[in-house]
């Protein structure tokens, strides 16, 4: 693997490992970035301020009043040579819920028509792929993820939108992404994800990071889901399944229980007819059972006391 060193003004260097989107290039970028972070933590890279990784390159910013280009490059050279042989980072694995229906999926029908396949096949292909987070960019927390199945590959829209809602799940040019903020955008919108991808109050504001893996989950009709309700929005309830750990998205209006009352609780949600979701508070039943058993135990002990 060859690389180039590019000057980015008088206070930054860019190490470019290639010119394509490729997991091998991402592995080199991540390996170099991690090595720099380790040296920074040990105080061994004085003057280096921060790094900015992309699909195929890493830009290193430094303070020109504290160091200079040649000193930084000399310190980075052995790290760059080692990074060329870097192995892919085993990032975190995420399961994110996506709603592919109604106003959440304004381009679904058009995408299906353009590709010559049915809407159900578009959804199956998109949700049936595990994606690699190549980089964050464009907006804070915006993940560029790949690779899309070949049958879903389309160029960007000819007419970008002025407003793309936050949480929109989109595809373009072999990649898929989730908009963490409302913004303009030119990708094809297939669905909506209710999980916040960026929160400035968190220690690590971006939920995802380069090297992470993302599996998209879709709630299926006619099934039963048991697990804890971990989040809710004005439109959706997010549940983590107890059996698989998968995250399931439920339409809040379709549920027979108040979302606020089941927040953080272990519940079973059934779709016997594929429409309304019937909610049973499993945790409350368990708690009631424990109280009954405790009452029996107390009653037995009290009876024994009275007999004595």
Secondary structure, 3 states (H helix, E strand, C coil): CCCEEEECCCCEEEEECCCCCCHHHHHHHHHHHHHHHHHHHCCCCCCEEEEEECCCEEEEEECCCCCCHHHHHHHHHHHHHHHCCCCCCCCCEEEEECECCHHHHCCHHHHHHHHCCCHHHHHHHHHCCEEEEEEECCCCCCEEEECCCHHHCCCCCCCCEEEECCCEEEEECCEEEECCCCEEECCEEEEECCCCCECCCCCCCECCCCCCEEEEECCCCCCEEEEEEEEECCCEEEEEECCCCCEEEEEHHHECCCHHHHCCCEEEEECCCCCCEEEECHHHHHHHHHHHHHHHHHHHHHHHHHHC
